[in-house]
């Protein structure tokens, strides 16, 4: 058909009131269907796509007054799981309360988006699977309450931080009231992020009651202001030691402040009471952007009493605000940190522009090779010997906390 004829047909429709047939969902979906479809357009009445829905609410609402088809009719279980194939577009939030055995497959994390105040709100559910989609929320990208389990592959969790409530996060989990049962979650090649102005508590991840494993992904908090507590990953236990574990493999943890905030520190990972955190082959980048006037202190990892952090093979990058001293590791009370790190060799201590120390850590955890020492042990720049330096503030003081293993004395 020529462009001219097409234009004439469109004009005829406008002039005569003719309109194309509107799309309709399937009025009688198969109650035993193994696969159903969620589309913004299921096709014209009479020839609509079979087992097709046009709103997430009609498919998965947990409101007792208007229960969605999945929970009211289909009721998946381990012997009869359900796949929801979701097309291009933005749809409402997915909700589950006590359900199980549902997989949601999108057309890509930037092409299929589930959005609302909470993009996916999940309570005591089990064997849920999410593939190739985005979950966006003004408060939380996804929230999980209680026990059960889930897996997420190529999923983009986003909190826009625009809901100025108590807290915002890309992912949040908590125990059910009165219960000590935890959730189990696996994340593959996914991204969890919080952006925007932030609010009282701002994080990319808030985990209080789950055992989570994160593979080859990114966790990113990027805020421009307002936050009182700014933490990339907050791992709490809500009074239940051992309730929270977080293990990451090949993951980038990035926390950044790009404007003045109320917080006086920016923590990459906060390991709470009784929590276990492990990271292998990852990077922790905690940075205050250039030009931010606030003296915000970046902290790589903070470990609270009875918490445990193990970060073998994990790299660290810290960039501080004006006048602030970055801390790679902070430990409170009986917290345990097993986090050895070798800084690049150089003529000055790590992060120092001159001889003044500008790094805090834990004794015995940080090592670097100084390249400008002389035979007498003076490392102020006159020599060419290389000396191995070990962080030891208890012995050498915080102003110059490096112990020279070659001279067996504090660095000169």
C-alpha positions in Angstrom: 0.0 0.0 0.0 1.3 3.4 -1.0 1.9 6.1 1.6 -0.8 8.2 -0.2 -3.4 5.5 0.1 -2.5 4.9 3.7 -2.9 8.6 4.5 -6.3 8.6 2.7 -7.5 5.6 4.8 -6.5 7.2 8.0 -8.2 10.4 7.0 -11.4 8.4 6.1 -11.4 6.8 9.5 -11.1 10.2 11.2 -13.8 11.8 9.0 -16.4 8.9 9.3 -15.8 8.0 12.9 -14.3 4.6 12.0 -11.8 3.4 14.6 -9.6 0.4 14.7 -10.8 -2.5 17.0 -9.6 -2.1 20.5 -7.5 -4.9 22.1 -9.0 -7.3 24.6 -7.6 -9.9 27.0 -8.6 -13.5 26.6 -12.0 -13.7 28.3 -11.6 -17.5 29.1 -8.0 -18.3 29.8 -7.2 -22.0 30.3 -7.2 -22.7 34.1 -4.5 -25.4 33.6 -2.3 -23.4 31.2 1.4 -23.9 31.7 2.2 -20.5 30.0 0.2 -17.3 30.0 1.0 -14.0 28.4 1.0 -10.4 29.7 0.8 -7.9 26.9 -0.1 -4.2 26.5 -2.2 -5.4 23.6 -3.6 -8.9 23.3 -5.2 -8.4 19.9 -8.7 -7.3 18.6 -11.9 -8.9 20.1 -12.7 -12.3 18.6 -9.1 -12.9 17.6 -7.2 -12.1 20.8 -4.1 -14.0 21.9 -5.1 -17.1 23.9 -4.3 -17.0 27.7 -3.4 -13.3 27.4 -3.8 -10.6 30.0 -3.4 -6.9 29.7 -2.9 -5.8 33.4 -0.7 -7.3 36.1 -3.6 -6.5 38.6 -6.0 -8.9 36.8 -3.2 -11.5 36.7 -1.6 -11.3 40.2 -3.6 -9.1 42.6 -3.6 -10.3 46.2 -6.5 -8.1 47.2 -9.2 -10.5 48.5 -11.9 -8.5 46.9 -10.3 -8.9 43.4 -7.9 -11.8 43.6 -5.8 -12.2 40.5 -6.2 -15.1 38.1 -2.9 -16.8 39.2 -3.9 -17.0 42.8 -7.7 -17.4 42.5 -7.9 -19.8 39.5 -4.5 -21.3 38.4 -2.9 -21.7 41.9 0.5 -23.0 40.7 2.4 -25.6 42.8 5.6 -27.7 42.4 3.7 -30.3 40.3 2.1 -27.6 38.0 4.3 -24.5 37.8 3.3 -21.5 35.8 5.4 -19.3 33.3 4.2 -15.7 32.7 5.6 -14.4 29.4 5.7 -10.6 29.6 6.1 -8.5 26.5 7.4 -5.0 25.9 6.1 -2.1 28.1 5.5 -0.9 31.6 3.1 -2.9 33.8 1.9 -2.6 37.4 3.6 -4.3 40.3 3.7 -8.0 40.8 2.4 -9.2 44.2 2.5 -12.6 45.9 1.2 -13.5 49.4 1.9 -17.2 50.2 2.0 -18.3 46.6 4.6 -20.4 44.8 6.0 -21.8 41.6 5.6 -18.8 39.3 8.2 -17.7 36.8 8.1 -14.2 35.2 10.0 -13.8 32.0 10.4 -10.4 30.3 11.8 -9.1 27.1 14.9 -7.5 28.8 15.4 -5.3 31.9 15.0 -2.1 29.9 12.1 -3.3 27.8 9.8 -5.0 30.4 9.3 -3.0 33.6 7.1 -3.8 36.6 6.6 -0.5 38.5 4.7 1.0 41.5 5.6 2.2 44.9 7.1 -1.3 45.2 7.8 -3.1 41.9 7.5 -6.6 43.3 6.0 -7.1 46.8 6.4 -10.7 48.0 5.3 -12.2 51.3 6.1 -15.8 52.4 6.3 -17.0 48.8 8.4 -19.9 47.4 10.1 -21.0 44.2 9.6 -17.7 42.4 11.7 -17.0 39.4 12.3 -13.7 37.6 14.1 -13.4 34.3 15.1 -10.5 32.0 12.9 -7.7 33.4 13.0 -4.6 35.6 11.3 -4.0 38.9 11.0 -0.3 39.7 9.7 1.4 42.8 9.5 4.9 44.2 10.3 3.3 47.6 11.6 -0.3 46.9 12.3 -2.1 43.6 11.4 -5.4 45.3 10.5 -6.3 48.9 10.5 -9.8 50.4 8.9 -10.7 53.8 9.5 -14.0 55.6 10.6 -17.4 54.4 10.6 -19.0 51.0 12.9 -18.5 48.1 13.5 -16.9 44.8 15.9 -16.6 41.9 16.6 -13.5 39.8 18.4 -13.6 36.4 19.2 -10.5 34.4 16.9 -8.3 36.5 17.3 -4.6 37.1 16.1 -3.5 40.6 15.5 0.2 40.8 14.5 2.6 43.6 14.1 6.1 42.3 14.3 7.4 45.9 11.4 9.7 45.1 9.1 8.3 47.8 10.2 10.4 50.7 9.3 7.8 53.3 11.5 6.4 56.1 13.7 4.3 53.8 14.3 3.6 50.2 16.2 0.7 48.6 16.4 -1.3 45.4 15.9 -4.5 47.5 14.7 -5.0 51.0 13.8 -8.1 53.0 12.6 -8.7 56.6 11.3 -11.5 58.8 7.6 -12.1 59.2 6.4 -10.8 62.5 7.0 -13.3 65.3 8.9 -15.7 62.9 12.6 -16.6 62.8 12.4 -18.3 59.4 14.5 -16.6 56.7 14.3 -16.4 52.9 16.8 -17.8 50.4 17.6 -15.8 47.3 19.9 -16.1 44.3 20.8 -13.3 42.0 22.5 -13.8 38.7 23.9 -11.1 36.4 21.5 -8.6 37.9 21.8 -5.0 39.1 20.3 -3.4 42.2 20.4 0.4 42.4 19.0 3.4 44.2 19.3 6.8 42.8 17.9 10.3 43.4 17.8 12.6 46.4 17.5 9.9 49.0 15.6 10.0 52.3 16.2 9.2 56.0 17.7 5.8 55.3 19.0 5.3 51.8 20.6 2.0 50.6 20.7 -0.1 47.5 20.2 -3.2 49.6 18.6 -3.6 53.0 18.6 -7.2 54.2 17.4 -8.2 57.6 16.2 -11.8 57.2 17.6 -13.6 54.3 20.5 -15.8 53.0 21.4 -14.3 49.7 24.0 -15.1 47.0 24.9 -12.6 44.3 26.8 -13.6 41.2 28.4 -11.4 38.6 26.3 -8.3 39.1 26.3 -4.7 40.4 24.9 -3.1 43.5 24.9 0.7 43.1 23.7 3.6 45.3 24.0 7.0 43.7 22.4 9.8 45.7 22.6 13.6 45.5 21.4 14.6 49.0 19.0 14.4 51.9 20.1 11.0 53.4 20.8 10.8 57.1 22.1 7.3 56.8 23.8 6.5 53.5 24.8 2.8 53.1 25.2 0.9 49.9 24.4 -2.5 51.5 22.9 -2.6 55.0 22.9 -6.1 56.5 21.0 -6.3 59.8 19.6 -9.1 61.8 16.5 -7.6 63.6 17.7 -9.3 66.8 18.1 -12.7 65.3 21.8 -13.7 65.1 22.5 -15.7 61.9 19.3 -14.6 60.2 21.2 -12.7 57.6 24.0 -13.9 55.3 25.1 -12.2 52.1 27.7 -13.8 49.8 28.9 -12.1 46.6 31.0 -13.4 43.8 32.4 -11.2 41.0 30.2 -8.3 42.1 30.7 -4.5 41.9 29.6 -2.7 45.1 29.5 1.0 44.3 28.3 3.7 46.6 28.5 7.4 45.6 27.4 10.7 46.9 27.2 13.5 44.3 25.8 16.3 46.5 25.7 17.5 50.1 23.9 15.0 52.4 23.0 15.0 56.1 25.2 11.9 56.7 28.7 12.4 57.9 29.9 9.1 56.5 29.2 7.0 53.4 29.4 3.2 54.0 29.8 0.7 51.3 28.8 -2.4 53.3 27.5 -2.3 56.9 27.7 -5.8 58.5 25.3 -5.9 61.5 25.1 -7.9 64.7 25.4 -11.7 64.0 25.5 -11.2 60.2 27.9 -13.0 57.9 29.2 -11.2 54.7 31.5 -12.7 52.2 32.9 -11.3 49.0 35.2 -13.0 46.5 36.6 -11.5 43.3 34.6 -8.3 43.8 35.2 -4.6 44.2 34.0 -2.2 46.8 34.0 1.4 45.6 32.9 4.0 48.1 33.3 7.6 46.8 32.3 11.2 47.3 32.2 12.9 44.0 34.6 15.8 43.3 33.0 19.2 44.1 31.0 18.0 47.1 31.6 20.4 49.9 30.6 18.2 52.9 33.4 16.4 54.7 31.9 13.0 54.2 34.0 10.1 55.2 33.8 7.0 53.0 34.0 3.6 54.7 34.5 0.5 52.7 33.2 -2.1 55.2 31.9 -1.6 58.8 31.6 -4.7 61.0 29.4 -4.5 64.2 29.7 -6.7 67.3 29.4 -10.5 66.4 29.3 -9.7 62.7 31.7 -11.4 60.3 33.2 -10.0 57.1 35.4 -12.1 54.8 36.6 -10.4 51.6 39.5 -12.4 50.2 40.3 -11.3 46.6 38.2 -8.2 46.9 39.5 -4.8 45.7 38.8 -1.5 47.3 38.6 2.1 46.1 37.9 5.0 48.5 37.5 8.7 47.6 36.8 11.1 50.4 35.2 14.5 50.8 37.4 17.6 51.8 39.1 17.1 55.1 37.8 13.6 55.6 39.9 10.4 56.2 38.7 7.3 54.3 38.4 4.1 56.3 38.7 0.8 54.4 37.7 -1.2 57.4 35.9 -0.3 60.7 35.2 -2.8 63.4 33.2 -2.4 66.6 33.5 -4.6 69.6 33.6 -8.3 68.8 33.1 -7.8 65.1 35.4 -10.0 62.9 37.1 -8.8 59.7 39.1 -11.2 57.6 40.0 -8.7 54.8 43.6 -8.7 53.7 44.5 -6.2 51.0 47.6 -5.3 49.1 47.7 -1.7 48.0 49.7 -0.7 44.9 53.4 0.1 45.5 54.5 3.7 45.7 56.6 6.4 47.3 53.9 7.4 49.8 51.3 5.5 51.9 48.0 4.6 50.2 45.7 7.5 49.4 48.3 10.0 50.5 49.3 12.9 48.2 52.3 13.5 50.5 53.8 12.0 53.6 50.7 12.6 55.7 48.6 9.4 56.3 45.0 9.7 55.0 43.8 6.1 55.4 42.3 4.2 58.3 42.0 0.5 58.5 42.5 -2.4 60.9 45.9 -3.6 62.2 47.5 -6.3 60.1 45.0 -6.1 57.2 46.6 -3.6 54.8 50.1 -3.9 53.2 51.9 -1.9 50.6 55.5 -1.7 49.3 57.2 1.6 49.6 59.7 2.3 46.9 61.8 5.3 48.1 63.5 4.1 51.4 67.2 4.4 52.1 69.5 2.0 53.9 68.9 3.7 57.2 65.1 3.1 56.9 64.2 6.7 56.0 61.3 6.5 53.6 60.8 10.2 53.1 61.9 10.0 49.5 65.7 10.0 49.5 66.4 6.4 48.7 65.6 3.7 46.2 65.1 0.6 48.4 61.7 -1.2 48.6 60.3 -1.9 52.0 57.2 -3.8 52.9 54.8 -1.8 55.1 52.1 -3.3 57.3 49.2 -1.2 58.8 49.7 -1.2 62.6 48.1 1.9 64.2 48.3 0.3 67.7 52.1 0.2 67.6 52.9 3.2 65.3 50.0 5.6 65.9 47.3 6.9 63.5 49.4 9.7 62.1 51.9 7.3 60.5 50.4 3.8 61.2 52.8 1.8 59.0 55.2 -0.8 60.4 58.3 -1.3 58.2 59.0 -5.1 58.1 62.4 -4.5 56.6 63.8 -2.4 59.5 61.4 -4.0 62.0 60.4 -0.5 63.2 57.7 2.0 62.6 57.9 3.8 59.3 60.2 6.9 59.2 
